[in-house]
Amino acid sequence: NFNLKKKVDTILTFATSPIFQALPAIYLAKIKKKKHILWVQDLWPEVLEDTGYMKNKLFLSFINYFVSKIYKNSDIILSQSESFEKHLKKKYNLKNKVYTLHQPSDYNFQKYDNKSKKKFFITYAGNFGKSQDFKTILNAFKSGKIEKNIYLNLIGFGKEFKKIQTLIDEEDLSSKIKLSSYLEKRALKNEFYNSSAFFITLKDGKSLNKTLPGKFQTYIAFGKPLLVCSNGFIGSYVKKNKIGLASRVNDTKSLINNINKLKNLSQFQKKNIYMNSKNIFYKNFEIKNVTRRLAEILEKNEC
């Protein structure tokens, strides 16, 4: 509910899906004669097409028209990744009003875990939906080519949860793959700390290939190797910054090789990944630095 009498300096919309939630904020900004900031987390209408929710080209074009109006009526646009920024500038000719601002992590950067573990746990925590590709990693564990003492820990909820549970049961993978629903923050932190690596997966798509998943900043706070299955930006980002290994969607052979490689990393290699993760964390995802970056953008645009 709007309180039209309340004093505001700037209005910000944290634009997860659907992006049309920005419309009331834009309306209020115009009434108050204040600037509206849009922090884009999903690319519309591309994400609708990627996830299969909408395939009709006419409707997609119709939605794109209104999305362009939202961008036009926003004074500053913050993008969740560098690839989002490039896309928005190019597609909508937004020029100088788009800036990359990563989501900050909910966690502080963790101490280095130098304990040697007999069991190698790869953890995924997040949504089980149409945006993720779990088929490839399930096929990898089904192949019998993954080394001993490697386990997959899947934590989360979503529309594909029951489907994944069924596949695990049908393929008799419950001894290697643990599927859990919601965990409280303290329990989840313990799972992260006891993990050996973290799994990130996104299906192929116009929007998904440009996305930096929201779980990334959580994973990176623990300084452990990342295992990526994606065709897009996240894979190249992980490889470029030397914080893990990446393979493409449906490439089961490469994913198997990467899983085995991660298990056999030396302490020296693990420490390098930890230090690289630490540098990236404090540069892009630490809450104070994200806040400072936002303040700089606001000051530059006289907000």
FENBELVEN-V231373 format. One record per run of one state. SS is the DSSP state (H for helix, E for strand, L for the rest). FROM is the first residue (numbers start at 1). TO is the last residue. If there is no record, write none. Layout:
ss=(SS | SS)
from=(FROM | FROM)
to=(TO | TO)
This chain:
ss=(L | E | L | H | L | E | L | H | L | H | L | E | L | H | L | H | E | L | E | L | H | L | E | L | H | L | E | L | H | L | E | L | H | L | H | L | E | L | H | L | E | L | H | L | H | L | H | L)
from=(1 | 10 | 16 | 19 | 33 | 35 | 41 | 46 | 51 | 57 | 73 | 76 | 80 | 82 | 93 | 95 | 98 | 101 | 120 | 128 | 135 | 143 | 150 | 158 | 161 | 171 | 177 | 181 | 185 | 195 | 197 | 202 | 208 | 211 | 216 | 221 | 225 | 230 | 233 | 241 | 244 | 248 | 252 | 264 | 267 | 286 | 287 | 301)
to=(9 | 15 | 18 | 32 | 34 | 40 | 45 | 50 | 56 | 72 | 75 | 79 | 81 | 92 | 94 | 97 | 100 | 119 | 127 | 134 | 142 | 149 | 157 | 160 | 170 | 176 | 180 | 184 | 194 | 196 | 201 | 207 | 210 | 215 | 220 | 224 | 229 | 232 | 240 | 243 | 247 | 251 | 263 | 266 | 285 | 286 | 300 | 303)
